[in-house]
């Protein structure tokens, strides 16, 4: 995998398979993902994985993509990852 296609992890959390699949399919999303800080990546992963239902997880992933497209770099209105 080239450096351009590398998928960076968070500080504590590793990128789950469903996010990896999205990143390989959507180059602009991957570009934003690799451009945010490791702490921000950690918060996105934790926020997504914190979902109790698969529907919530899928909705959060869609929110992440939408926020990236709008220039946001962190999940909004979330206290942050407790694992750091």
PDB file of N, CA, C and O in Angstrom:
ATOM      1  N   UNK A   1       0.852  -1.167   0.000  1.00  0.00           N
ATOM      2  CA  UNK A   1       0.000   0.000   0.000  1.00  0.00           C
ATOM      3  C   UNK A   1       0.902   1.236   0.000  1.00  0.00           C
ATOM      4  O   UNK A   1       1.817   1.338   0.817  1.00  0.00           O
ATOM      5  N   UNK A   2       0.650   2.149  -0.892  1.00  0.00           N
ATOM      6  CA  UNK A   2       1.462   3.357  -0.975  1.00  0.00           C
ATOM      7  C   UNK A   2       1.130   4.274   0.191  1.00  0.00           C
ATOM      8  O   UNK A   2       0.101   4.113   0.847  1.00  0.00           O
ATOM      9  N   UNK A   3       2.008   5.235   0.444  1.00  0.00           N
ATOM     10  CA  UNK A   3       1.767   6.194   1.528  1.00  0.00           C
ATOM     11  C   UNK A   3       0.469   6.972   1.286  1.00  0.00           C
ATOM     12  O   UNK A   3      -0.229   7.340   2.231  1.00  0.00           O
ATOM     13  N   UNK A   4       0.156   7.216   0.011  1.00  0.00           N
ATOM     14  CA  UNK A   4      -1.070   7.938  -0.322  1.00  0.00           C
ATOM     15  C   UNK A   4      -2.310   7.152   0.111  1.00  0.00           C
ATOM     16  O   UNK A   4      -3.315   7.743   0.505  1.00  0.00           O
ATOM     17  N   UNK A   5      -2.237   5.826   0.039  1.00  0.00           N
ATOM     18  CA  UNK A   5      -3.376   4.977   0.371  1.00  0.00           C
ATOM     19  C   UNK A   5      -3.314   4.425   1.787  1.00  0.00           C
ATOM     20  O   UNK A   5      -4.193   3.661   2.186  1.00  0.00           O
ATOM     21  N   UNK A   6      -2.292   4.797   2.555  1.00  0.00           N
ATOM     22  CA  UNK A   6      -2.148   4.319   3.921  1.00  0.00           C
ATOM     23  C   UNK A   6      -3.314   4.828   4.763  1.00  0.00           C
ATOM     24  O   UNK A   6      -3.742   5.973   4.618  1.00  0.00           O
ATOM     25  N   UNK A   7      -3.821   3.977   5.637  1.00  0.00           N
ATOM     26  CA  UNK A   7      -4.910   4.352   6.536  1.00  0.00           C
ATOM     27  C   UNK A   7      -4.322   4.461   7.937  1.00  0.00           C
ATOM     28  O   UNK A   7      -3.916   3.460   8.527  1.00  0.00           O
ATOM     29  N   UNK A   8      -4.277   5.672   8.461  1.00  0.00           N
ATOM     30  CA  UNK A   8      -3.692   5.930   9.773  1.00  0.00           C
ATOM     31  C   UNK A   8      -4.668   5.575  10.890  1.00  0.00           C
ATOM     32  O   UNK A   8      -5.880   5.730  10.744  1.00  0.00           O
ATOM     33  N   UNK A   9      -4.121   5.097  12.007  1.00  0.00           N
ATOM     34  CA  UNK A   9      -4.920   4.747  13.176  1.00  0.00           C
ATOM     35  C   UNK A   9      -5.047   5.938  14.117  1.00  0.00           C
ATOM     36  O   UNK A   9      -4.481   7.003  13.872  1.00  0.00           O
ATOM     37  N   UNK A  10      -5.796   5.741  15.193  1.00  0.00           N
ATOM     38  CA  UNK A  10      -5.911   6.746  16.238  1.00  0.00           C
ATOM     39  C   UNK A  10      -4.794   6.568  17.249  1.00  0.00           C
ATOM     40  O   UNK A  10      -3.862   5.798  17.018  1.00  0.00           O
ATOM     41  N   UNK A  11      -4.879   7.267  18.354  1.00  0.00           N
ATOM     42  CA  UNK A  11      -3.885   7.170  19.412  1.00  0.00           C
ATOM     43  C   UNK A  11      -3.993   5.810  20.100  1.00  0.00           C
ATOM     44  O   UNK A  11      -2.988   5.133  20.315  1.00  0.00           O
ATOM     45  N   UNK A  12      -5.201   5.423  20.437  1.00  0.00           N
ATOM     46  CA  UNK A  12      -5.460   4.169  21.145  1.00  0.00           C
ATOM     47  C   UNK A  12      -6.153   3.161  20.237  1.00  0.00           C
ATOM     48  O   UNK A  12      -5.845   1.970  20.266  1.00  0.00           O
ATOM     49  N   UNK A  13      -7.078   3.642  19.443  1.00  0.00           N
ATOM     50  CA  UNK A  13      -7.931   2.770  18.640  1.00  0.00           C
ATOM     51  C   UNK A  13      -7.358   2.517  17.249  1.00  0.00           C
ATOM     52  O   UNK A  13      -6.721   3.386  16.653  1.00  0.00           O
ATOM     53  N   UNK A  14      -7.598   1.314  16.750  1.00  0.00           N
ATOM     54  CA  UNK A  14      -7.230   0.947  15.392  1.00  0.00           C
ATOM     55  C   UNK A  14      -8.475   1.101  14.517  1.00  0.00           C
ATOM     56  O   UNK A  14      -9.602   0.977  14.996  1.00  0.00           O
ATOM     57  N   UNK A  15      -8.257   1.368  13.253  1.00  0.00           N
ATOM     58  CA  UNK A  15      -9.373   1.575  12.321  1.00  0.00           C
ATOM     59  C   UNK A  15     -10.106   0.242  12.106  1.00  0.00           C
ATOM     60  O   UNK A  15      -9.489  -0.742  11.697  1.00  0.00           O
ATOM     61  N   UNK A  16     -11.412   0.205  12.377  1.00  0.00           N
ATOM     62  CA  UNK A  16     -12.185  -1.021  12.171  1.00  0.00           C
ATOM     63  C   UNK A  16     -12.383  -1.309  10.676  1.00  0.00           C
ATOM     64  O   UNK A  16     -12.244  -0.423   9.834  1.00  0.00           O
ATOM     65  N   UNK A  17     -12.702  -2.542  10.377  1.00  0.00           N
ATOM     66  CA  UNK A  17     -12.818  -3.016   8.992  1.00  0.00           C
ATOM     67  C   UNK A  17     -13.831  -2.217   8.172  1.00  0.00           C
ATOM     68  O   UNK A  17     -13.575  -1.923   7.005  1.00  0.00           O
ATOM     69  N   UNK A  18     -14.980  -1.859   8.764  1.00  0.00           N
ATOM     70  CA  UNK A  18     -15.987  -1.140   7.980  1.00  0.00           C
ATOM     71  C   UNK A  18     -15.497   0.256   7.580  1.00  0.00           C
ATOM     72  O   UNK A  18     -15.827   0.736   6.495  1.00  0.00           O
ATOM     73  N   UNK A  19     -14.720   0.906   8.438  1.00  0.00           N
ATOM     74  CA  UNK A  19     -14.157   2.206   8.069  1.00  0.00           C
ATOM     75  C   UNK A  19     -13.061   2.039   7.020  1.00  0.00           C
ATOM     76  O   UNK A  19     -12.965   2.841   6.090  1.00  0.00           O
ATOM     77  N   UNK A  20     -12.241   1.012   7.162  1.00  0.00           N
ATOM     78  CA  UNK A  20     -11.190   0.757   6.163  1.00  0.00           C
ATOM     79  C   UNK A  20     -11.806   0.591   4.783  1.00  0.00           C
ATOM     80  O   UNK A  20     -11.280   1.100   3.794  1.00  0.00           O
ATOM     81  N   UNK A  21     -12.929  -0.129   4.722  1.00  0.00           N
ATOM     82  CA  UNK A  21     -13.600  -0.357   3.439  1.00  0.00           C
ATOM     83  C   UNK A  21     -14.049   0.977   2.833  1.00  0.00           C
ATOM     84  O   UNK A  21     -13.871   1.209   1.638  1.00  0.00           O
ATOM     85  N   UNK A  22     -14.625   1.842   3.649  1.00  0.00           N
ATOM     86  CA  UNK A  22     -15.066   3.152   3.168  1.00  0.00           C
ATOM     87  C   UNK A  22     -13.873   3.965   2.682  1.00  0.00           C
ATOM     88  O   UNK A  22     -13.939   4.600   1.629  1.00  0.00           O
ATOM     89  N   UNK A  23     -12.791   3.948   3.438  1.00  0.00           N
ATOM     90  CA  UNK A  23     -11.610   4.728   3.064  1.00  0.00           C
ATOM     91  C   UNK A  23     -11.011   4.248   1.742  1.00  0.00           C
ATOM     92  O   UNK A  23     -10.506   5.059   0.966  1.00  0.00           O
ATOM     93  N   UNK A  24     -11.060   2.949   1.477  1.00  0.00           N
ATOM     94  CA  UNK A  24     -10.527   2.452   0.212  1.00  0.00           C
ATOM     95  C   UNK A  24     -11.439   2.782  -0.963  1.00  0.00           C
ATOM     96  O   UNK A  24     -10.991   2.835  -2.108  1.00  0.00           O
ATOM     97  N   UNK A  25     -12.721   3.004  -0.677  1.00  0.00           N
ATOM     98  CA  UNK A  25     -13.686   3.327  -1.731  1.00  0.00           C
ATOM     99  C   UNK A  25     -13.835   4.825  -1.978  1.00  0.00           C
ATOM    100  O   UNK A  25     -14.263   5.237  -3.056  1.00  0.00           O
ATOM    101  N   UNK A  26     -13.488   5.634  -0.994  1.00  0.00           N
ATOM    102  CA  UNK A  26     -13.718   7.083  -1.077  1.00  0.00           C
ATOM    103  C   UNK A  26     -12.417   7.826  -0.776  1.00  0.00           C
ATOM    104  O   UNK A  26     -12.125   8.144   0.377  1.00  0.00           O
ATOM    105  N   UNK A  27     -11.645   8.095  -1.820  1.00  0.00           N
ATOM    106  CA  UNK A  27     -10.335   8.734  -1.660  1.00  0.00           C
ATOM    107  C   UNK A  27     -10.399  10.077  -0.924  1.00  0.00           C
ATOM    108  O   UNK A  27      -9.533  10.329  -0.086  1.00  0.00           O
ATOM    109  N   UNK A  28     -11.385  10.956  -1.191  1.00  0.00           N
ATOM    110  CA  UNK A  28     -11.430  12.229  -0.456  1.00  0.00           C
ATOM    111  C   UNK A  28     -11.621  12.036   1.055  1.00  0.00           C
ATOM    112  O   UNK A  28     -11.074  12.795   1.856  1.00  0.00           O
ATOM    113  N   UNK A  29     -12.395  11.024   1.434  1.00  0.00           N
ATOM    114  CA  UNK A  29     -12.608  10.747   2.854  1.00  0.00           C
ATOM    115  C   UNK A  29     -11.298  10.258   3.474  1.00  0.00           C
ATOM    116  O   UNK A  29     -10.946  10.665   4.581  1.00  0.00           O
ATOM    117  N   UNK A  30     -10.583   9.397   2.771  1.00  0.00           N
ATOM    118  CA  UNK A  30      -9.292   8.913   3.255  1.00  0.00           C
ATOM    119  C   UNK A  30      -8.294  10.056   3.379  1.00  0.00           C
ATOM    120  O   UNK A  30      -7.523  10.111   4.337  1.00  0.00           O
ATOM    121  N   UNK A  31      -8.309  10.955   2.426  1.00  0.00           N
ATOM    122  CA  UNK A  31      -7.388  12.094   2.465  1.00  0.00           C
ATOM    123  C   UNK A  31      -7.641  12.945   3.720  1.00  0.00           C
ATOM    124  O   UNK A  31      -6.701  13.347   4.405  1.00  0.00           O
ATOM    125  N   UNK A  32      -8.902  13.208   4.004  1.00  0.00           N
ATOM    126  CA  UNK A  32      -9.231  13.967   5.208  1.00  0.00           C
ATOM    127  C   UNK A  32      -8.844  13.179   6.448  1.00  0.00           C
ATOM    128  O   UNK A  32      -8.268  13.731   7.385  1.00  0.00           O
ATOM    129  N   UNK A  33      -9.158  11.897   6.455  1.00  0.00           N
ATOM    130  CA  UNK A  33      -8.837  11.034   7.595  1.00  0.00           C
ATOM    131  C   UNK A  33      -7.343  11.096   7.921  1.00  0.00           C
ATOM    132  O   UNK A  33      -6.966  11.250   9.083  1.00  0.00           O
ATOM    133  N   UNK A  34      -6.517  10.981   6.925  1.00  0.00           N
ATOM    134  CA  UNK A  34      -5.077  10.991   7.150  1.00  0.00           C
ATOM    135  C   UNK A  34      -4.547  12.377   7.495  1.00  0.00           C
ATOM    136  O   UNK A  34      -3.441  12.504   8.019  1.00  0.00           O
ATOM    137  N   UNK A  35      -5.331  13.420   7.203  1.00  0.00           N
ATOM    138  CA  UNK A  35      -4.903  14.786   7.480  1.00  0.00           C
ATOM    139  C   UNK A  35      -5.249  15.239   8.896  1.00  0.00           C
ATOM    140  O   UNK A  35      -4.612  16.156   9.414  1.00  0.00           O
ATOM    141  N   UNK A  36      -6.245  14.617   9.537  1.00  0.00           N
ATOM    142  CA  UNK A  36      -6.592  15.017  10.897  1.00  0.00           C
ATOM    143  C   UNK A  36      -5.580  14.417  11.878  1.00  0.00           C
ATOM    144  O   UNK A  36      -4.826  13.509  11.529  1.00  0.00           O
ATOM    145  N   UNK A  37      -5.576  14.931  13.090  1.00  0.00           N
ATOM    146  CA  UNK A  37      -4.608  14.479  14.085  1.00  0.00           C
ATOM    147  C   UNK A  37      -4.927  13.054  14.552  1.00  0.00           C
ATOM    148  O   UNK A  37      -6.069  12.606  14.443  1.00  0.00           O
ATOM    149  N   UNK A  38      -3.926  12.346  15.070  1.00  0.00           N
ATOM    150  CA  UNK A  38      -4.197  11.015  15.622  1.00  0.00           C
ATOM    151  C   UNK A  38      -5.249  11.054  16.739  1.00  0.00           C
ATOM    152  O   UNK A  38      -6.041  10.121  16.875  1.00  0.00           O
ATOM    153  N   UNK A  39      -5.260  12.117  17.529  1.00  0.00           N
ATOM    154  CA  UNK A  39      -6.263  12.248  18.585  1.00  0.00           C
ATOM    155  C   UNK A  39      -7.662  12.396  17.994  1.00  0.00           C
ATOM    156  O   UNK A  39      -8.613  11.802  18.502  1.00  0.00           O
ATOM    157  N   UNK A  40      -7.794  13.177  16.932  1.00  0.00           N
ATOM    158  CA  UNK A  40      -9.094  13.324  16.271  1.00  0.00           C
ATOM    159  C   UNK A  40      -9.538  11.988  15.669  1.00  0.00           C
ATOM    160  O   UNK A  40     -10.708  11.622  15.783  1.00  0.00           O
ATOM    161  N   UNK A  41      -8.621  11.259  15.033  1.00  0.00           N
ATOM    162  CA  UNK A  41      -8.972   9.936  14.487  1.00  0.00           C
ATOM    163  C   UNK A  41      -9.444   9.020  15.610  1.00  0.00           C
ATOM    164  O   UNK A  41     -10.417   8.282  15.453  1.00  0.00           O
ATOM    165  N   UNK A  42      -8.750   9.074  16.737  1.00  0.00           N
ATOM    166  CA  UNK A  42      -9.113   8.270  17.896  1.00  0.00           C
ATOM    167  C   UNK A  42     -10.544   8.580  18.331  1.00  0.00           C
ATOM    168  O   UNK A  42     -11.314   7.668  18.633  1.00  0.00           O
ATOM    169  N   UNK A  43     -10.900   9.867  18.362  1.00  0.00           N
ATOM    170  CA  UNK A  43     -12.243  10.254  18.789  1.00  0.00           C
ATOM    171  C   UNK A  43     -13.304   9.777  17.804  1.00  0.00           C
ATOM    172  O   UNK A  43     -14.363   9.309  18.220  1.00  0.00           O
ATOM    173  N   UNK A  44     -13.037   9.887  16.505  1.00  0.00           N
ATOM    174  CA  UNK A  44     -14.003   9.391  15.510  1.00  0.00           C
ATOM    175  C   UNK A  44     -14.210   7.890  15.685  1.00  0.00           C
ATOM    176  O   UNK A  44     -15.346   7.417  15.713  1.00  0.00           O
ATOM    177  N   UNK A  45     -13.115   7.141  15.801  1.00  0.00           N
ATOM    178  CA  UNK A  45     -13.239   5.684  15.938  1.00  0.00           C
ATOM    179  C   UNK A  45     -14.026   5.341  17.193  1.00  0.00           C
ATOM    180  O   UNK A  45     -14.942   4.520  17.147  1.00  0.00           O
ATOM    181  N   UNK A  46     -13.678   5.957  18.305  1.00  0.00           N
ATOM    182  CA  UNK A  46     -14.349   5.665  19.568  1.00  0.00           C
ATOM    183  C   UNK A  46     -15.827   6.037  19.497  1.00  0.00           C
ATOM    184  O   UNK A  46     -16.678   5.283  19.969  1.00  0.00           O
ATOM    185  N   UNK A  47     -16.139   7.194  18.909  1.00  0.00           N
ATOM    186  CA  UNK A  47     -17.534   7.630  18.787  1.00  0.00           C
ATOM    187  C   UNK A  47     -18.340   6.638  17.957  1.00  0.00           C
ATOM    188  O   UNK A  47     -19.468   6.297  18.311  1.00  0.00           O
ATOM    189  N   UNK A  48     -17.769   6.183  16.870  1.00  0.00           N
ATOM    190  CA  UNK A  48     -18.456   5.212  16.003  1.00  0.00           C
ATOM    191  C   UNK A  48     -18.598   3.874  16.712  1.00  0.00           C
ATOM    192  O   UNK A  48     -19.668   3.266  16.673  1.00  0.00           O
ATOM    193  N   UNK A  49     -17.541   3.407  17.358  1.00  0.00           N
ATOM    194  CA  UNK A  49     -17.590   2.107  18.023  1.00  0.00           C
ATOM    195  C   UNK A  49     -18.432   2.126  19.299  1.00  0.00           C
ATOM    196  O   UNK A  49     -18.828   1.070  19.793  1.00  0.00           O
ATOM    197  N   UNK A  50     -18.705   3.301  19.828  1.00  0.00           N
ATOM    198  CA  UNK A  50     -19.512   3.436  21.034  1.00  0.00           C
ATOM    199  C   UNK A  50     -20.999   3.196  20.766  1.00  0.00           C
ATOM    200  O   UNK A  50     -21.779   3.050  21.708  1.00  0.00           O
ATOM    201  N   UNK A  51     -21.394   3.155  19.511  1.00  0.00           N
ATOM    202  CA  UNK A  51     -22.800   2.920  19.152  1.00  0.00           C
ATOM    203  C   UNK A  51     -23.235   1.532  19.617  1.00  0.00           C
ATOM    204  O   UNK A  51     -22.507   0.553  19.453  1.00  0.00           O
ATOM    205  N   UNK A  52     -24.410   1.463  20.188  1.00  0.00           N
ATOM    206  CA  UNK A  52     -24.936   0.191  20.692  1.00  0.00           C
ATOM    207  C   UNK A  52     -25.609  -0.639  19.586  1.00  0.00           C
ATOM    208  O   UNK A  52     -25.566  -1.869  19.613  1.00  0.00           O
ATOM    209  N   UNK A  53     -26.226   0.043  18.622  1.00  0.00           N
ATOM    210  CA  UNK A  53     -26.945  -0.642  17.545  1.00  0.00           C
ATOM    211  C   UNK A  53     -26.208  -0.452  16.229  1.00  0.00           C
ATOM    212  O   UNK A  53     -25.537   0.559  16.028  1.00  0.00           O
ATOM    213  N   UNK A  54     -26.333  -1.418  15.342  1.00  0.00           N
ATOM    214  CA  UNK A  54     -25.683  -1.317  14.032  1.00  0.00           C
ATOM    215  C   UNK A  54     -26.241  -0.131  13.241  1.00  0.00           C
ATOM    216  O   UNK A  54     -25.514   0.503  12.476  1.00  0.00           O
ATOM    217  N   UNK A  55     -27.539   0.169  13.425  1.00  0.00           N
ATOM    218  CA  UNK A  55     -28.135   1.309  12.722  1.00  0.00           C
ATOM    219  C   UNK A  55     -27.481   2.621  13.170  1.00  0.00           C
ATOM    220  O   UNK A  55     -27.233   3.513  12.359  1.00  0.00           O
ATOM    221  N   UNK A  56     -27.213   2.719  14.456  1.00  0.00           N
ATOM    222  CA  UNK A  56     -26.574   3.925  14.991  1.00  0.00           C
ATOM    223  C   UNK A  56     -25.151   4.034  14.457  1.00  0.00           C
ATOM    224  O   UNK A  56     -24.710   5.118  14.075  1.00  0.00           O
ATOM    225  N   UNK A  57     -24.445   2.933  14.430  1.00  0.00           N
ATOM    226  CA  UNK A  57     -23.076   2.916  13.908  1.00  0.00           C
ATOM    227  C   UNK A  57     -23.059   3.378  12.455  1.00  0.00           C
ATOM    228  O   UNK A  57     -22.246   4.222  12.080  1.00  0.00           O
ATOM    229  N   UNK A  58     -23.954   2.829  11.638  1.00  0.00           N
ATOM    230  CA  UNK A  58     -24.030   3.212  10.224  1.00  0.00           C
ATOM    231  C   UNK A  58     -24.363   4.699  10.075  1.00  0.00           C
ATOM    232  O   UNK A  58     -23.800   5.380   9.217  1.00  0.00           O
ATOM    233  N   UNK A  59     -25.277   5.200  10.911  1.00  0.00           N
ATOM    234  CA  UNK A  59     -25.641   6.620  10.870  1.00  0.00           C
ATOM    235  C   UNK A  59     -24.437   7.479  11.246  1.00  0.00           C
ATOM    236  O   UNK A  59     -24.198   8.514  10.624  1.00  0.00           O
ATOM    237  N   UNK A  60     -23.687   7.064  12.244  1.00  0.00           N
ATOM    238  CA  UNK A  60     -22.506   7.828  12.666  1.00  0.00           C
ATOM    239  C   UNK A  60     -21.428   7.848  11.582  1.00  0.00           C
ATOM    240  O   UNK A  60     -20.747   8.857  11.399  1.00  0.00           O
ATOM    241  N   UNK A  61     -21.279   6.760  10.881  1.00  0.00           N
ATOM    242  CA  UNK A  61     -20.310   6.730   9.776  1.00  0.00           C
ATOM    243  C   UNK A  61     -20.738   7.715   8.694  1.00  0.00           C
ATOM    244  O   UNK A  61     -19.911   8.452   8.158  1.00  0.00           O
ATOM    245  N   UNK A  62     -22.039   7.728   8.372  1.00  0.00           N
ATOM    246  CA  UNK A  62     -22.546   8.680   7.380  1.00  0.00           C
ATOM    247  C   UNK A  62     -22.342  10.115   7.849  1.00  0.00           C
ATOM    248  O   UNK A  62     -21.999  10.989   7.053  1.00  0.00           O
ATOM    249  N   UNK A  63     -22.550  10.356   9.127  1.00  0.00           N
ATOM    250  CA  UNK A  63     -22.324  11.692   9.688  1.00  0.00           C
ATOM    251  C   UNK A  63     -20.859  12.076   9.546  1.00  0.00           C
ATOM    252  O   UNK A  63     -20.550  13.206   9.169  1.00  0.00           O
ATOM    253  N   UNK A  64     -19.952  11.149   9.842  1.00  0.00           N
ATOM    254  CA  UNK A  64     -18.520  11.423   9.715  1.00  0.00           C
ATOM    255  C   UNK A  64     -18.174  11.824   8.282  1.00  0.00           C
ATOM    256  O   UNK A  64     -17.469  12.810   8.068  1.00  0.00           O
ATOM    257  N   UNK A  65     -18.661  11.075   7.314  1.00  0.00           N
ATOM    258  CA  UNK A  65     -18.383  11.373   5.905  1.00  0.00           C
ATOM    259  C   UNK A  65     -18.930  12.751   5.544  1.00  0.00           C
ATOM    260  O   UNK A  65     -18.247  13.545   4.897  1.00  0.00           O
ATOM    261  N   UNK A  66     -20.150  13.030   5.960  1.00  0.00           N
ATOM    262  CA  UNK A  66     -20.760  14.332   5.685  1.00  0.00           C
ATOM    263  C   UNK A  66     -19.963  15.461   6.325  1.00  0.00           C
ATOM    264  O   UNK A  66     -19.720  16.486   5.688  1.00  0.00           O
ATOM    265  N   UNK A  67     -19.560  15.283   7.562  1.00  0.00           N
ATOM    266  CA  UNK A  67     -18.780  16.316   8.251  1.00  0.00           C
ATOM    267  C   UNK A  67     -17.424  16.525   7.567  1.00  0.00           C
ATOM    268  O   UNK A  67     -16.973  17.661   7.419  1.00  0.00           O
ATOM    269  N   UNK A  68     -16.779  15.441   7.153  1.00  0.00           N
ATOM    270  CA  UNK A  68     -15.514  15.569   6.423  1.00  0.00           C
ATOM    271  C   UNK A  68     -15.726  16.375   5.147  1.00  0.00           C
ATOM    272  O   UNK A  68     -14.924  17.249   4.820  1.00  0.00           O
ATOM    273  N   UNK A  69     -16.802  16.082   4.431  1.00  0.00           N
ATOM    274  CA  UNK A  69     -17.100  16.807   3.191  1.00  0.00           C
ATOM    275  C   UNK A  69     -17.349  18.289   3.432  1.00  0.00           C
ATOM    276  O   UNK A  69     -17.146  19.113   2.541  1.00  0.00           O
ATOM    277  N   UNK A  70     -17.791  18.625   4.649  1.00  0.00           N
ATOM    278  CA  UNK A  70     -18.066  20.022   5.005  1.00  0.00           C
ATOM    279  C   UNK A  70     -16.895  20.686   5.726  1.00  0.00           C
ATOM    280  O   UNK A  70     -16.989  21.846   6.128  1.00  0.00           O
ATOM    281  N   UNK A  71     -15.784  19.948   5.891  1.00  0.00           N
ATOM    282  CA  UNK A  71     -14.590  20.523   6.492  1.00  0.00           C
ATOM    283  C   UNK A  71     -14.422  20.299   7.985  1.00  0.00           C
ATOM    284  O   UNK A  71     -13.433  20.749   8.564  1.00  0.00           O
ATOM    285  N   UNK A  72     -15.364  19.616   8.622  1.00  0.00           N
ATOM    286  CA  UNK A  72     -15.236  19.343  10.058  1.00  0.00           C
ATOM    287  C   UNK A  72     -14.140  18.305  10.287  1.00  0.00           C
ATOM    288  O   UNK A  72     -13.885  17.462   9.426  1.00  0.00           O
ATOM    289  N   UNK A  73     -13.502  18.370  11.441  1.00  0.00           N
ATOM    290  CA  UNK A  73     -12.386  17.484  11.718  1.00  0.00           C
ATOM    291  C   UNK A  73     -12.594  16.618  12.956  1.00  0.00           C
ATOM    292  O   UNK A  73     -11.830  15.682  13.188  1.00  0.00           O
ATOM    293  N   UNK A  74     -13.618  16.920  13.753  1.00  0.00           N
ATOM    294  CA  UNK A  74     -13.890  16.151  14.970  1.00  0.00           C
ATOM    295  C   UNK A  74     -15.382  15.923  15.129  1.00  0.00           C
ATOM    296  O   UNK A  74     -16.185  16.695  14.604  1.00  0.00           O
ATOM    297  N   UNK A  75     -15.769  14.864  15.851  1.00  0.00           N
ATOM    298  CA  UNK A  75     -17.193  14.672  16.113  1.00  0.00           C
ATOM    299  C   UNK A  75     -17.709  15.804  17.001  1.00  0.00           C
ATOM    300  O   UNK A  75     -17.027  16.226  17.934  1.00  0.00           O
ATOM    301  N   UNK A  76     -18.882  16.278  16.714  1.00  0.00           N
ATOM    302  CA  UNK A  76     -19.471  17.389  17.471  1.00  0.00           C
ATOM    303  C   UNK A  76     -20.320  16.846  18.621  1.00  0.00           C
ATOM    304  O   UNK A  76     -20.890  15.757  18.548  1.00  0.00           O
ATOM    305  N   UNK A  77     -20.379  17.627  19.657  1.00  0.00           N
ATOM    306  CA  UNK A  77     -21.304  17.341  20.758  1.00  0.00           C
ATOM    307  C   UNK A  77     -21.055  15.972  21.389  1.00  0.00           C
ATOM    308  O   UNK A  77     -21.995  15.261  21.744  1.00  0.00           O
ATOM    309  N   UNK A  78     -19.798  15.619  21.522  1.00  0.00           N
ATOM    310  CA  UNK A  78     -19.426  14.348  22.144  1.00  0.00           C
ATOM    311  C   UNK A  78     -18.303  14.648  23.109  1.00  0.00           C
ATOM    312  O   UNK A  78     -17.378  15.386  22.769  1.00  0.00           O
ATOM    313  N   UNK A  79     -18.364  14.097  24.294  1.00  0.00           N
ATOM    314  CA  UNK A  79     -17.390  14.417  25.353  1.00  0.00           C
ATOM    315  C   UNK A  79     -15.972  13.994  24.995  1.00  0.00           C
ATOM    316  O   UNK A  79     -15.015  14.491  25.589  1.00  0.00           O
ATOM    317  N   UNK A  80     -15.821  13.101  24.048  1.00  0.00           N
ATOM    318  CA  UNK A  80     -14.496  12.647  23.656  1.00  0.00           C
ATOM    319  C   UNK A  80     -14.203  11.250  24.154  1.00  0.00           C
ATOM    320  O   UNK A  80     -14.904  10.711  25.010  1.00  0.00           O
ATOM    321  N   UNK A  81     -13.174  10.691  23.608  1.00  0.00           N
ATOM    322  CA  UNK A  81     -12.798   9.313  23.932  1.00  0.00           C
ATOM    323  C   UNK A  81     -12.296   9.215  25.374  1.00  0.00           C
ATOM    324  O   UNK A  81     -11.434   9.987  25.796  1.00  0.00           O
ATOM    325  N   UNK A  82     -12.829   8.285  26.101  1.00  0.00           N
ATOM    326  CA  UNK A  82     -12.409   8.074  27.487  1.00  0.00           C
ATOM    327  C   UNK A  82     -11.184   7.173  27.560  1.00  0.00           C
ATOM    328  O   UNK A  82     -10.647   6.950  28.645  1.00  0.00           O
ATOM    329  N   UNK A  83     -10.740   6.656  26.434  1.00  0.00           N
ATOM    330  CA  UNK A  83      -9.637   5.705  26.410  1.00  0.00           C
ATOM    331  C   UNK A  83      -8.267   6.333  26.212  1.00  0.00           C
ATOM    332  O   UNK A  83      -7.271   5.610  26.159  1.00  0.00           O
ATOM    333  N   UNK A  84      -8.182   7.652  26.101  1.00  0.00           N
ATOM    334  CA  UNK A  84      -6.880   8.261  25.847  1.00  0.00           C
ATOM    335  C   UNK A  84      -6.070   8.471  27.080  1.00  0.00           C
ATOM    336  O   UNK A  84      -4.950   8.976  27.005  1.00  0.00           O
TER     337      UNK A  84
END
